[in-house]
Amino acid sequence: MKPIVGAFNAWICTVVSCFAIVILSVIGSLFASDHHMMMGLEDDPQDGRAVAASIFIAVAVYAGFLVFCGFQAWLHVRASRRGAISL
């Protein structure tokens, strides 16, 4: 199987997805627990669980990116070990 995206793009997407999953998971868990830092002001949302649900959907999307881009990066590593010419 040949990679669809370039090696640099695959690695950057993998790293960004890892950071996004960690950061959004923390923010989502703060909203899910109605933490005072996220829910304290009058302009903040009233339903923290609904906000947390949408944030966790974004985490699932980033997890999909992580799997896809990680697989693409693995294909590049596998191709470079066999001595294939990379363009």
C-alpha positions in Angstrom: 0.0 0.0 0.0 1.3 3.5 -0.9 0.9 6.5 1.4 -1.6 9.2 0.3 0.0 12.2 2.1 3.6 13.1 2.4 5.8 12.1 5.3 6.1 15.6 6.8 2.4 16.1 6.7 1.7 12.7 8.2 4.0 13.4 11.2 2.8 16.9 11.8 -0.8 15.7 11.7 0.0 12.9 14.2 1.7 15.3 16.6 -1.0 18.0 16.4 -3.7 15.3 16.9 -1.9 14.0 20.0 -1.8 17.5 21.5 -5.4 18.2 20.6 -6.7 15.0 22.1 -4.9 15.7 25.4 -5.9 19.4 25.6 -9.5 18.9 24.5 -9.9 15.9 26.9 -8.9 18.1 29.8 -11.2 20.9 28.8 -14.1 18.5 28.2 -13.6 16.9 31.5 -13.6 20.3 33.2 -16.9 21.1 31.5 -18.4 17.7 32.4 -17.6 18.1 36.0 -19.0 21.7 36.1 -15.7 23.0 37.3 -16.0 26.5 38.6 -13.2 27.8 36.3 -15.3 26.9 33.3 -18.8 27.6 34.7 -18.2 30.5 37.0 -19.1 33.6 35.1 -22.5 34.8 34.0 -21.6 34.7 30.3 -20.4 31.0 30.5 -22.7 28.2 29.3 -25.3 26.9 31.7 -25.2 23.2 30.6 -21.6 22.0 31.0 -22.5 18.4 30.0 -23.8 19.5 26.5 -20.6 21.5 26.0 -18.5 18.5 27.1 -20.4 16.2 24.7 -19.5 18.4 21.7 -15.9 18.7 22.9 -15.7 14.9 23.1 -17.0 14.6 19.6 -14.1 16.8 18.5 -11.7 14.4 20.5 -13.2 11.5 18.5 -12.5 13.4 15.2 -8.9 14.0 16.3 -8.6 10.4 17.2 -9.6 9.5 13.7 -7.0 11.9 12.3 -4.4 10.3 14.7 -5.2 6.8 13.4 -5.1 7.8 9.7 -2.0 10.0 9.9 -0.2 7.6 12.2 -0.9 4.8 9.6 0.4 7.1 6.8 3.6 7.9 8.8 4.1 4.1 9.4 3.7 3.5 5.7 6.5 6.1 5.1 8.8 4.5 7.7 8.1 1.0 6.2 8.8 2.3 2.6 12.1 4.0 3.7 13.4 0.8 5.3 13.0 -1.1 2.0 15.1 1.3 0.2 12.3 2.8 -1.9 13.0 6.1 -3.6 11.0 8.9 -1.9 10.0 12.0 -3.9 
